[in-house]
Structure formats: C-alpha cells, structure tokens
C-alpha cells in the first residue's frame, strides 16, 4: 500500500515538469519573433487575444455573466 501512495505522490511533480517543459519549448519557438519590434507587438497581441477569448468563453459557458 505504501508503494501506491509513493506512486501517486509522483504525479504532481510530473505535472509541473511537463508543464514547464511545454512552456520552455514554446518560448524557445517564439523567442526569435521578439527580435523585431513589430513582430513582438503582434505576438503580444495574439497572446492577449487568446487569453481574452478563453476568459470570455469560459465565463459564458459557466454562466457567470449574461451575454
């Protein structure tokens, strides 16, 4: 039974490691776009747009505001 809890305790560490790995790979892919001012502004706008789309979609789906 102790092995079960030891195995379950590994999952949060795996989740954190996986999430950081995905973030670092994505950042390395995006990093060359920040060399130019215009593309950096475009990337920033896209990031803000994606987060606002996600925010408003989840807010509408959960019924937190009347649309």
Secondary structure, DSSP 8 states (H G I E B T S, - for coil): -HHHHHHHHHHHHHHHHHHHHHHHHHHHHHGGGGGSHHHHHHHHHHHHHHHHHHHHHHHHHTTSS--
